[in-house]
Amino acid sequence: MDRLVFSELETDHFKLRLPIESDMDDQFEFLMNKEHFPYADYQIATVMADVRVHFDKMMLNHEKTSLFWMIALKESNRPIGSISAWNVDFKRNSIEFGYSLYPAYRGQGYMQEVLAKVMNYCNESLHFTTFVIWTHRDNLASIRLAERMGFDFKGFIDENAHYSDETITYATFEKQV
């Protein structure tokens, strides 16, 4: 396989779907304040057009080398965050996950439910056998999530940030399935 296939997914509590126009306001609220994403290398949104740029970037290689889902509450379809599968290595059969939740929804185990569903889909439907997570070394919640999900710590890697002059040290994790 040299291409990905997107599918909407559901968990007990969430719909994983493509972004829709009504997600713009919630995503703007999230991206306009760096305190909402202290560990993520996102561009701060100052106008609504910045959200469109963010979504366009996430969708640029959708179904080629990445997949992107909005995480929405099942009963209301309101977004609470996003998850992506990207940085694909078809030869190695590996795929990396990136994720974020809006602040009000953190610390409740939601991302574990969502990540488990996406991992299952990537393994059973897309036949990936190696999963990767890179998270900021200070993002203890994300590190704990990787450990709870059975990922093994592989080490630290420094990388230049895209939206600042910082160098980010990532804790890297891998899981074979």
Buried (B, 14 or more C-beta within 10 A) or exposed (E): EEEBEBEEBEBEBBBBBBBEEEBBEBBBBBBBEEEBBEBBBBBEBEEEEBBBEBBEEBBEBBEEBBBBBBBBBEEEEEBBBBBBBBBBEEEEBBBBBBBBBBBEBBEEEBBEBBBEBBBEBBBEEBEBEBBBBBBBBEBEEBBEBBEEBEBEEEEEEEEEEEEEEEEBEBBBBBBEE
